[in-house]
């Protein structure tokens, strides 16, 4: 069988269909599981929830607004479906924040004044990076048993749906660029990812720091094999978990390559970066 040509009607039909397959819009958000006092304290000390909630709120806004500008009915329907799921993910995170009494500031409405397509493209590439990092944190949390399985299973489902979103985005991006007569590649995403570079570097520099009650890595994983909490180890888990998730149903077709390539490069280059080795004193996660 001949491969489907990028930019063809068949390629569009395929990536739009794959986005919808296996999706289930829940009529209401299921309750989040109860946590023991130790897990709850650990969760409340993680300083990422405000950023995560704002990012998801922005994603729901941008995807919904962009869908309304489209004239291609098939792509419009697919991106409108993604917008529904972005909104559902946002509502799940709102319920998550309330269930565990997590402190978050008032969210800001962030919509570009002009080009919504550019905003959607930037969001797509940023989601590719965010998903890769999310895969890594999930893999570490699962490996160290930092949280109950019931909580991790909820995030596992959200990450599975994010996997579908980023695969859809890459295929849509390739299709749209080809239809415009442009050669497509993911280097277009460098500028979008660059906007997150400072946050990513700060995250990687957190590996190898001394014990710090405000260090997210120490909060999450400081009690289990702390000597293994290196940037190289984290990036290796990101790449391994990405490979696993990109082999699951719903992720066929073109897949994100830029963020994994940067992670792979960073993993190799990190050994030459002046940073301190992990030097933590193990504390109990129980």
C-alpha positions in Angstrom: 0.0 0.0 0.0 1.4 3.4 -1.0 1.9 5.8 1.9 -0.6 8.6 2.2 0.8 11.9 0.9 1.1 14.8 3.3 -1.2 17.5 2.2 -3.7 15.2 0.6 -7.4 14.9 1.4 -6.7 11.4 2.7 -4.1 12.6 5.1 -6.5 15.2 6.4 -9.3 12.7 6.8 -6.9 10.3 8.6 -5.5 12.7 11.2 -8.9 14.2 11.9 -10.4 10.8 12.4 -7.6 9.6 14.7 -8.1 12.6 17.0 -11.7 11.6 17.5 -11.2 7.9 17.9 -11.3 6.7 21.5 -12.4 10.0 22.9 -15.1 10.2 25.5 -16.4 13.6 26.7 -17.4 13.0 30.3 -20.8 14.6 31.3 -19.2 15.7 34.6 -15.8 15.6 36.3 -15.3 12.6 38.5 -14.2 13.2 42.1 -10.5 13.2 42.7 -9.3 10.5 45.1 -8.8 11.1 48.8 -5.1 11.4 49.9 -3.3 10.6 53.1 -1.9 13.5 55.0 1.7 12.9 53.7 0.7 12.8 50.1 -1.6 15.8 50.5 1.2 17.9 52.1 3.6 16.9 49.3 1.0 17.9 46.7 0.3 21.2 48.3 4.0 22.1 48.4 4.5 21.7 44.7 4.8 25.2 43.1 3.5 24.3 39.7 -0.3 24.2 40.0 -0.9 27.9 39.2 1.2 27.7 36.0 -0.4 24.5 35.0 -3.9 25.8 35.5 -3.2 29.0 33.7 -1.6 27.1 30.7 -4.6 24.8 30.4 -7.1 27.8 30.7 -5.1 29.6 27.9 -5.1 26.4 25.8 -8.9 26.1 26.0 -9.3 29.7 25.0 -6.9 29.7 22.1 -8.0 26.4 20.6 -11.7 27.3 20.8 -11.1 30.8 19.3 -9.0 29.4 16.4 -11.6 26.7 15.6 -14.2 29.5 15.0 -12.0 31.1 12.3 -11.7 28.0 10.1 -13.6 27.4 6.8 -12.5 23.8 6.3 -15.4 21.9 7.9 -13.5 18.7 8.6 -10.6 20.5 10.3 -12.9 22.9 12.1 -14.9 20.0 13.6 -11.7 18.3 14.7 -10.2 21.4 16.3 -13.5 22.2 17.9 -13.4 18.7 19.4 -9.9 19.4 20.7 -11.3 22.7 22.2 -13.9 20.7 24.1 -11.3 18.4 25.5 -9.0 21.3 26.5 -12.0 22.8 28.4 -12.7 19.4 30.0 -9.0 19.1 31.1 -9.3 22.7 32.5 -12.4 21.7 34.5 -10.7 18.6 35.8 -7.8 20.7 37.0 -10.2 23.2 38.6 -11.7 20.3 40.5 -8.2 19.0 41.3 -7.2 22.4 42.8 -10.4 22.6 44.8 -10.2 19.0 46.0 -6.8 19.4 47.5 -7.0 23.0 48.6 -4.2 24.2 46.3 -3.5 27.9 46.3 -3.7 29.5 42.8 -4.1 33.1 41.8 -6.8 34.6 39.6 -6.4 33.4 36.0 -5.7 35.8 33.2 -7.5 35.8 29.9 -4.8 35.6 27.3 -5.9 35.8 23.6 -3.8 37.4 20.9 -5.3 40.6 19.4 -4.5 39.5 15.8 -3.3 36.2 14.4 -5.0 33.3 16.0 -3.3 30.8 13.7 0.1 31.9 14.9 -1.1 31.6 18.5 -2.4 28.1 17.8 0.9 27.1 16.2 2.9 28.5 19.1 0.6 26.7 21.6 1.0 23.5 19.7 4.8 23.4 19.9 4.7 24.5 23.5 2.3 21.7 24.3 4.8 19.3 22.6 7.4 20.4 25.1 5.0 20.5 28.1 3.8 17.0 27.3 7.4 15.6 27.1 8.1 17.1 30.6 4.8 15.8 31.9 5.7 12.4 30.7 9.0 12.7 32.6 7.4 13.8 35.9 4.8 11.0 35.6 7.5 8.4 34.9 9.5 9.6 38.0 6.4 9.7 40.2 5.4 6.2 39.1 9.0 4.9 39.6 9.4 6.4 43.1 5.8 5.7 44.1 5.6 9.3 45.3 1.8 9.3 45.0 -1.0 6.8 45.2 -1.8 4.8 42.0 -5.3 6.2 41.9 -4.0 9.7 41.6 -1.4 8.8 39.0 -4.1 6.9 36.9 -6.0 10.2 36.5 -3.0 12.0 35.2 -2.1 9.0 33.0 -5.4 9.5 31.2 -4.9 13.2 30.8 -1.4 12.6 29.4 -2.8 10.0 27.0 -5.2 12.6 25.7 -2.4 15.2 25.5 -0.5 12.7 23.4 -3.4 12.6 20.9 -3.5 16.4 20.8 0.2 16.9 20.0 0.2 14.2 17.3 -2.9 15.8 15.7 -1.2 19.2 15.9 2.0 18.0 14.1 -0.1 16.3 11.3 -2.3 19.4 11.0 0.8 21.7 10.8 2.4 19.5 8.1 -0.8 19.5 6.2 -1.4 23.2 6.4 2.1 24.1 5.4 2.1 21.7 2.5 -1.3 23.2 1.3 0.4 26.6 1.3 3.2 25.3 -0.9 5.7 25.5 1.9 8.2 22.9 3.0 7.3 21.9 6.5 9.5 21.1 9.4 9.4 21.5 13.2 12.1 24.2 13.3 9.2 26.6 13.1 8.6 25.6 16.7 12.0 26.8 17.9 10.7 30.3 18.6 7.7 29.0 20.5 9.8 26.6 22.6 12.4 29.4 23.2 9.7 31.3 25.1 9.8 28.4 27.6 13.6 28.0 27.6 14.2 29.9 30.8 11.6 27.8 32.7 13.1 24.6 31.3 16.7 25.6 32.2 15.6 26.4 35.8 13.9 23.0 36.0 17.1 21.2 34.9 19.3 23.3 37.2 17.1 22.1 40.1 18.6 18.7 39.7 21.8 18.4 41.7 20.9 21.2 44.1 21.3 20.7 47.8 18.3 19.9 50.0 15.7 22.6 49.8 12.2 22.4 51.1 11.1 24.6 48.1 12.8 22.5 45.5 10.1 20.6 43.6 12.4 17.7 42.9 13.2 17.2 46.6 9.5 17.6 47.5 8.5 14.9 45.0 11.3 12.4 45.0 13.8 13.3 47.7 13.1 10.1 49.7 13.8 7.5 47.1 17.3 6.9 45.5 18.1 10.7 45.7 21.5 10.1 44.2 19.8 9.2 40.9 17.9 12.5 40.6 20.0 14.0 37.9 19.0 16.0 34.9 20.3 13.2 32.6 18.1 10.7 34.5 15.1 13.0 34.2 15.6 13.5 30.5 16.1 9.8 29.9 12.8 9.1 31.6 11.1 11.8 29.5 12.4 10.2 26.3 11.6 6.6 27.4 8.0 7.6 28.4 7.6 9.6 25.2 8.6 6.5 23.2 6.1 4.4 25.1 3.2 6.9 24.7 4.0 7.5 21.0 3.4 3.7 20.4 -0.1 3.7 22.0 -3.4 3.8 20.0 -4.3 7.2 18.6 -0.8 8.3 18.0 -0.1 6.9 14.5 1.1 9.3 11.8 3.6 12.1 12.1 4.8 12.6 15.6 6.6 15.4 17.4 10.4 15.2 16.9 11.7 18.6 17.9 11.1 18.5 21.7 12.5 14.9 22.0 15.5 15.9 19.9 16.2 18.8 22.1 15.8 16.6 25.2 18.2 14.1 23.7 20.7 16.8 22.9 20.3 18.2 26.4 20.9 14.8 27.9 24.1 14.4 26.0 25.3 18.0 26.6 24.4 18.2 30.3 27.5 16.3 31.3 29.6 19.3 30.1 27.4 21.9 32.0 28.8 23.3 35.2 26.4 22.0 37.8 26.5 20.3 41.1 26.0 16.6 41.6 22.9 15.4 43.5 23.7 15.6 47.2 20.5 15.0 49.0 19.8 13.3 52.3 17.0 10.7 51.9 13.8 11.4 53.6 10.8 9.1 53.9 8.0 9.3 51.4 5.7 7.3 53.7 
